Amino acid sequence: MIAALVLSFILKTFFIQSFWIPSSSMEDTLEQGDRILVTKWTPGVFDVQAGDMVVFKDPGGWLNVPEPPEPEGAAKVADVVLTFTGLLPDDSGEHLVKRIVGLPGDEVVCTGADAAVMVNGVEVTENYLKPGVSPCGREFTATVPQGYLWVMGDNRDNSADSRAHQGQPGGGSVPIANVVGTVFVTVWPSPHWELHGNPFEGVAEAD
């Protein structure tokens, strides 16, 4: 028992953590009610990259999500196990999940609601977007500060992401220090099980 507790503590502290998806902002990649695991090796041992899905702590004023539903059956058993081992955090309701679109120093530009996202003057191929959504949603230009990330949801028409917080400190960007880790797998419900890689293409690095 002691060995199991020590192992779970090590896993939670250094490797992986579980989170619940509370909204539809990342559909169709992540659906409301999904359970995901994030690797806590990033940021840190490995740098985050454009295209990564990241879980981050609310930088202030971003959250307006419902409480998770009471799990039943196998989902309840999974919650008990994850909570006991420490892989399901007590403060999971204070976190969000979005996709990195801009890295420190990048210029992210949208010339109109239905225009493609441009990063450093290069049109981004975003095959992960929910079918039928507007890639930009609005016209804007943002330069990502050093130490920050520009993040957007895959379901752009239903995602209060960096675009919605441009008037706040950081200009809508999220401090890298707030990032818990990168999403690497959906584990529940079982029909949604999927490994998540990095699909980003066509982004030029900022000078």
C-alpha positions in Angstrom: 0.0 0.0 0.0 2.8 2.4 0.9 4.6 1.7 -2.3 1.4 2.3 -4.3 0.9 5.7 -2.6 4.5 6.7 -3.2 4.1 5.7 -6.9 0.9 7.7 -7.3 2.5 10.7 -5.7 5.4 10.5 -8.1 3.1 10.1 -11.1 1.0 13.1 -10.1 4.0 15.3 -9.2 6.2 14.6 -12.2 4.4 12.8 -15.0 0.7 12.7 -15.5 -2.6 14.2 -14.2 -6.2 13.7 -15.1 -8.8 16.4 -16.0 -12.4 16.6 -16.9 -13.6 18.5 -20.1 -16.4 20.9 -18.9 -17.5 22.5 -22.1 -17.7 22.1 -25.9 -14.9 24.6 -26.7 -12.5 21.9 -27.9 -15.0 19.8 -30.0 -14.7 17.7 -32.0 -11.2 16.8 -30.7 -12.3 16.7 -27.0 -16.0 16.4 -26.1 -17.8 17.7 -23.0 -17.5 15.1 -20.3 -14.3 13.5 -21.6 -11.5 12.6 -19.2 -8.0 13.4 -20.4 -4.5 12.8 -19.2 -1.8 15.5 -19.5 1.9 14.9 -19.3 3.6 17.2 -16.9 7.0 17.0 -18.6 6.0 20.1 -20.5 6.7 22.9 -20.0 10.0 21.9 -18.5 11.9 19.0 -19.8 10.3 19.4 -23.2 9.2 22.8 -24.6 5.6 23.3 -25.6 5.0 23.7 -29.4 2.4 25.4 -31.5 -0.4 22.9 -32.0 -0.1 21.3 -28.6 -3.3 21.1 -26.5 -2.5 22.4 -23.0 -4.2 22.5 -19.7 -3.5 25.7 -17.8 -4.7 27.4 -14.6 -7.1 30.3 -15.1 -4.9 33.4 -15.4 -7.8 35.4 -14.0 -11.4 36.0 -15.3 -11.5 33.3 -17.9 -13.6 30.7 -16.2 -17.4 30.4 -16.4 -18.0 26.7 -16.5 -20.5 24.4 -14.8 -19.6 21.9 -12.1 -18.9 18.4 -13.4 -21.9 16.0 -13.3 -21.9 13.4 -10.6 -20.4 10.3 -12.2 -22.2 7.0 -12.3 -21.2 3.3 -12.7 -17.7 2.7 -14.2 -17.0 6.5 -14.4 -17.6 6.8 -10.6 -15.2 3.9 -9.9 -12.6 5.6 -12.2 -13.1 8.9 -10.3 -12.6 7.2 -7.0 -9.4 5.5 -8.2 -8.0 8.7 -9.8 -8.8 10.8 -6.7 -7.3 8.2 -4.4 -4.1 8.1 -6.3 -4.0 11.9 -6.7 -4.2 11.9 -10.5 -7.5 13.7 -10.3 -6.7 17.1 -8.8 -8.8 18.8 -6.1 -8.6 22.1 -8.1 -9.5 20.7 -11.5 -12.3 23.2 -11.8 -9.7 26.0 -11.9 -8.2 24.9 -15.2 -8.9 25.3 -18.9 -7.8 23.4 -22.0 -7.0 25.0 -25.3 -4.7 24.6 -28.3 -1.5 26.7 -28.6 -1.6 28.8 -31.8 1.1 31.4 -31.0 4.4 31.1 -29.2 6.3 33.9 -27.5 7.2 36.6 -30.1 4.7 35.3 -32.7 2.3 37.6 -34.5 -1.1 36.1 -34.8 -3.4 37.8 -37.3 -7.0 37.3 -38.5 -8.2 39.5 -41.3 -11.9 38.5 -40.8 -14.2 36.0 -39.2 -14.0 33.4 -41.9 -10.3 34.1 -42.8 -7.6 31.6 -42.0 -5.4 32.2 -39.0 -2.0 33.7 -40.0 1.1 33.2 -37.8 4.1 35.2 -38.7 2.6 35.8 -42.1 2.0 32.2 -42.9 -1.5 30.7 -43.2 -2.0 27.9 -40.7 -3.5 24.6 -41.7 -6.0 23.7 -39.0 -7.4 20.3 -39.8 -8.6 19.8 -36.2 -11.2 22.6 -36.3 -14.8 21.6 -35.7 -16.4 21.3 -39.1 -18.3 24.5 -40.1 -16.8 26.9 -37.6 -15.2 30.2 -38.5 -11.4 29.9 -38.1 -11.0 33.4 -36.7 -14.4 34.5 -35.5 -13.3 38.2 -35.6 -10.6 40.4 -37.0 -7.6 40.9 -34.7 -3.8 41.2 -34.6 -1.9 40.1 -31.5 1.8 39.8 -30.7 2.5 37.2 -28.1 4.6 38.5 -25.2 7.7 36.7 -24.0 6.8 34.1 -21.5 3.2 33.8 -22.8 1.1 31.7 -25.2 -1.8 32.5 -27.6 -4.4 29.8 -27.2 -7.7 29.0 -29.1 -10.3 26.4 -28.9 -11.0 23.9 -31.8 -14.7 24.9 -31.7 -13.9 28.5 -32.4 -17.6 29.6 -32.5 -18.0 28.4 -28.9 -14.7 29.2 -27.2 -13.9 32.1 -25.0 -10.2 31.9 -25.6 -7.3 34.4 -26.1 -9.5 36.4 -28.5 -12.0 37.1 -25.8 -9.5 38.4 -23.3 -7.4 40.9 -25.3 -8.3 43.7 -22.9 -6.8 41.8 -19.9 -3.1 41.7 -18.8 -1.1 39.7 -21.4 -3.4 40.9 -24.2 -5.3 37.6 -24.1 -2.1 35.5 -23.9 -1.6 32.9 -21.1 1.5 32.8 -19.0 3.6 29.7 -19.7 4.0 29.4 -15.9 0.3 28.7 -15.7 0.5 25.6 -18.0 0.1 22.3 -16.2 1.0 20.1 -19.1 0.1 18.9 -22.6 -2.9 16.6 -23.4 -1.7 13.3 -24.7 -4.7 10.9 -24.4 -8.5 10.8 -23.9 -9.1 7.9 -21.5 -12.9 8.1 -20.8 -15.5 7.3 -21.9 -14.0 4.3 -23.6 -15.5 4.9 -27.1 -13.6 8.2 -27.1 -10.2 6.7 -26.3 -7.6 8.5 -28.5 -4.0 9.4 -28.4 -3.3 13.1 -29.3 -0.3 14.1 -31.2 0.6 17.5 -32.7 -1.1 18.3 -36.0 0.1 21.8 -36.5 1.5 22.6 -40.0 2.8 25.6 -41.8 3.9 27.9 -38.9 7.0 29.9 -39.4 9.1 30.8 -36.3 9.2 34.4 -35.3 12.5 36.2 -35.9 
